[in-house]
């Protein structure tokens, strides 16, 4: 389950929840079929469609050295009517 990093909660992703579409960041090297398989297996839902796009990398400076953040892919997963995914809220201590 290391393919799916975390759920994304933005204005657009919250609006898409009404259309039974869920947004999450996944590893950039994973394929659509892998992600579809993991979502259906782990959550017990049926996936109709998946849309993806790569997010731009952000620069991070550590002293004189310029680095970049990790590169992720954002997936918008559409489920069949009647299915839903519980909120992925992680408790931090």
Backbone as CSV, one residue per row, in Angstrom:
resi,resn,N_x,N_y,N_z,CA_x,CA_y,CA_z,C_x,C_y,C_z
1,UNK,0.824,-1.196,0.000,0.000,0.000,0.000,0.865,1.255,0.000
2,UNK,2.154,1.102,-0.299,3.043,2.259,-0.338,2.866,3.077,-1.604
3,UNK,2.055,2.599,-2.546,1.848,3.305,-3.805,1.082,4.595,-3.558
4,UNK,0.039,4.547,-2.742,-0.775,5.725,-2.447,-0.161,6.434,-1.245
5,UNK,0.254,7.693,-1.452,0.909,8.435,-0.381,-0.103,8.995,0.614
6,UNK,-0.984,9.875,0.148,-1.967,10.478,1.050,-3.086,11.104,0.241
7,UNK,-4.200,11.320,0.902,-5.347,11.972,0.281,-5.110,13.478,0.232
8,UNK,-5.688,14.120,-0.781,-5.527,15.555,-0.976,-6.853,16.226,-0.657
9,UNK,-6.814,17.265,0.184,-8.021,18.010,0.542,-7.838,19.470,0.158
10,UNK,-8.248,19.814,-1.061,-8.244,21.183,-1.548,-9.685,21.564,-1.875
11,UNK,-9.904,22.805,-2.290,-11.263,23.224,-2.647,-11.812,22.375,-3.791
12,UNK,-10.970,22.133,-4.790,-11.411,21.342,-5.938,-11.692,19.897,-5.543
13,UNK,-10.824,19.284,-4.722,-11.028,17.886,-4.352,-12.266,17.717,-3.471
14,UNK,-12.561,18.691,-2.635,-13.763,18.618,-1.810,-15.010,18.760,-2.676
15,UNK,-14.936,19.616,-3.704,-16.047,19.767,-4.637,-16.264,18.472,-5.446
16,UNK,-15.181,17.774,-5.791,-15.287,16.542,-6.566,-15.858,15.381,-5.750
17,UNK,-15.810,15.472,-4.420,-16.389,14.413,-3.588,-17.878,14.250,-3.850
18,UNK,-18.557,15.332,-4.241,-19.976,15.250,-4.571,-20.248,14.425,-5.817
19,UNK,-19.244,14.292,-6.705,-19.370,13.485,-7.915,-18.793,12.091,-7.732
20,UNK,-18.535,11.700,-6.488,-17.963,10.399,-6.157,-16.561,10.252,-6.756
21,UNK,-15.784,11.345,-6.730,-14.406,11.346,-7.204,-13.490,11.680,-6.036
22,UNK,-12.432,10.901,-5.881,-11.501,11.050,-4.765,-10.124,11.392,-5.307
23,UNK,-9.416,12.287,-4.617,-8.119,12.776,-5.067,-7.049,12.350,-4.079
24,UNK,-5.932,11.836,-4.602,-4.819,11.461,-3.740,-3.513,11.596,-4.510
25,UNK,-2.421,11.743,-3.781,-1.092,11.766,-4.369,-0.522,10.362,-4.304
26,UNK,0.104,9.938,-5.396,0.692,8.608,-5.487,2.135,8.747,-5.968
27,UNK,2.892,7.660,-5.892,4.265,7.680,-6.385,4.269,7.898,-7.883
28,UNK,5.253,8.632,-8.382,5.276,8.968,-9.803,5.599,7.763,-10.673
29,UNK,6.261,6.746,-10.139,6.627,5.578,-10.929,5.530,4.535,-11.046
30,UNK,4.425,4.708,-10.339,3.360,3.703,-10.371,2.454,3.924,-11.584
31,UNK,1.889,2.829,-12.084,1.022,2.902,-13.253,-0.435,2.964,-12.827
32,UNK,-1.301,3.292,-13.790,-2.733,3.385,-13.501,-3.312,2.032,-13.092
33,UNK,-2.872,0.975,-13.746,-3.407,-0.352,-13.418,-3.005,-0.773,-12.017
34,UNK,-1.775,-0.455,-11.599,-1.353,-0.763,-10.227,-2.203,-0.017,-9.219
35,UNK,-2.416,1.270,-9.458,-3.180,2.084,-8.515,-4.631,1.625,-8.468
36,UNK,-5.211,1.313,-9.621,-6.586,0.823,-9.661,-6.707,-0.487,-8.892
37,UNK,-5.736,-1.373,-9.080,-5.746,-2.657,-8.367,-5.670,-2.442,-6.857
38,UNK,-4.781,-1.562,-6.396,-4.629,-1.328,-4.966,-5.862,-0.676,-4.354
39,UNK,-6.461,0.294,-5.064,-7.657,0.960,-4.535,-8.804,-0.030,-4.426
40,UNK,-9.019,-0.852,-5.471,-10.113,-1.824,-5.427,-9.874,-2.895,-4.373
41,UNK,-8.631,-3.329,-4.213,-8.317,-4.376,-3.243,-8.386,-3.863,-1.806
42,UNK,-7.790,-2.697,-1.552,-7.680,-2.191,-0.187,-8.999,-1.647,0.343
43,UNK,-9.742,-0.905,-0.495,-10.972,-0.274,-0.033,-12.226,-1.065,-0.392
44,UNK,-12.125,-2.070,-1.257,-13.288,-2.869,-1.632,-14.301,-2.083,-2.448
45,UNK,-13.843,-1.296,-3.409,-14.718,-0.469,-4.245,-14.476,-0.821,-5.709
46,UNK,-15.353,-0.313,-6.595,-15.188,-0.471,-8.038,-14.813,0.868,-8.648
47,UNK,-13.718,0.903,-9.398,-13.228,2.126,-10.022,-13.742,2.186,-11.456
48,UNK,-14.364,3.317,-11.823,-14.842,3.519,-13.194,-13.743,4.150,-14.042
49,UNK,-13.154,5.254,-13.566,-12.162,5.992,-14.343,-11.097,6.564,-13.428
50,UNK,-9.940,6.832,-14.033,-8.836,7.441,-13.298,-8.199,8.496,-14.176
51,UNK,-8.030,9.696,-13.632,-7.326,10.777,-14.315,-6.088,11.100,-13.500
52,UNK,-4.992,11.425,-14.191,-3.762,11.721,-13.473,-3.027,12.871,-14.128
53,UNK,-2.242,13.571,-13.319,-1.317,14.569,-13.829,-0.149,14.681,-12.865
54,UNK,0.989,15.075,-13.422,2.191,15.221,-12.606,2.263,16.643,-12.068
55,UNK,2.550,16.752,-10.805,2.665,18.055,-10.167,4.045,18.638,-10.433
56,UNK,4.156,19.964,-10.563,5.486,20.557,-10.748,6.310,20.437,-9.468
57,UNK,7.618,20.212,-9.645,8.490,20.115,-8.483,8.757,21.500,-7.930
58,UNK,8.833,21.600,-6.624,9.110,22.868,-5.973,10.563,22.885,-5.527
59,UNK,11.197,24.024,-5.657,12.583,24.165,-5.244,12.713,24.364,-3.745
60,UNK,13.701,23.752,-3.160,13.991,23.908,-1.734,15.472,24.203,-1.589
61,UNK,15.772,25.255,-0.859,17.164,25.642,-0.688,17.644,25.236,0.700
62,UNK,18.816,24.591,0.735,19.475,24.255,1.994,20.863,24.879,1.950
63,UNK,20.949,26.129,2.401,22.211,26.859,2.310,22.477,27.226,0.857
64,UNK,23.678,26.982,0.374,23.978,27.329,-1.015,23.488,26.286,-2.023
65,UNK,23.006,25.164,-1.553,22.601,24.070,-2.439,21.103,24.158,-2.698
66,UNK,20.746,24.107,-3.968,19.334,24.136,-4.364,18.882,22.705,-4.614
67,UNK,17.811,22.292,-3.942,17.261,20.962,-4.121,15.818,21.039,-4.575
68,UNK,15.172,19.901,-4.667,13.778,19.829,-5.085,13.012,18.909,-4.150
69,UNK,11.696,19.128,-4.105,10.845,18.245,-3.322,10.638,16.933,-4.075
70,UNK,10.051,15.969,-3.419,9.770,14.685,-4.060,8.751,14.887,-5.174
71,UNK,8.851,14.093,-6.207,7.981,14.219,-7.367,6.832,13.222,-7.225
72,UNK,5.604,13.735,-7.192,4.426,12.891,-7.050,3.511,13.045,-8.253
73,UNK,2.592,12.132,-8.384,1.540,12.202,-9.385,0.218,12.296,-8.642
74,UNK,-0.668,13.155,-9.107,-1.972,13.307,-8.477,-3.015,12.537,-9.282
75,UNK,-3.764,11.682,-8.596,-4.783,10.856,-9.238,-6.165,11.297,-8.780
76,UNK,-7.077,11.409,-9.731,-8.488,11.646,-9.439,-9.211,10.364,-9.807
77,UNK,-9.726,9.670,-8.808,-10.310,8.343,-8.978,-11.826,8.464,-8.909
78,UNK,-12.522,7.996,-9.953,-13.979,8.024,-9.998,-14.503,6.632,-9.667
79,UNK,-15.394,6.566,-8.687,-15.966,5.293,-8.263,-17.376,5.114,-8.820
80,UNK,-17.817,3.853,-8.860,-19.189,3.572,-9.267,-20.147,4.130,-8.219
81,UNK,-21.356,4.523,-8.657,-22.344,5.003,-7.682,-22.641,3.924,-6.641
82,UNK,-22.764,4.348,-5.406,-23.035,3.415,-4.315,-21.790,3.049,-3.524
83,UNK,-20.610,3.291,-4.061,-19.357,3.010,-3.367,-18.780,4.306,-2.818
84,UNK,-18.033,4.193,-1.739,-17.349,5.360,-1.181,-16.108,4.899,-0.433
85,UNK,-15.172,5.831,-0.263,-13.938,5.574,0.469,-14.005,6.374,1.765
86,UNK,-13.748,5.758,2.910,-13.761,6.526,4.157,-12.627,7.544,4.146
87,UNK,-12.776,8.646,4.868,-11.727,9.672,4.880,-10.416,9.109,5.404
88,UNK,-9.327,9.469,4.732,-8.006,9.011,5.131,-7.372,10.056,6.032
89,UNK,-7.720,10.019,7.295,-7.187,10.982,8.263,-6.207,10.235,9.155
90,UNK,-5.000,10.734,9.206,-3.955,10.104,9.976,-3.766,10.850,11.285
91,UNK,-3.807,10.153,12.392,-3.628,10.793,13.690,-2.136,10.921,13.976
92,UNK,-1.711,12.149,14.223,-0.303,12.416,14.502,-0.132,12.688,15.991
93,UNK,0.853,12.070,16.580,1.087,12.273,18.007,2.404,12.944,18.243
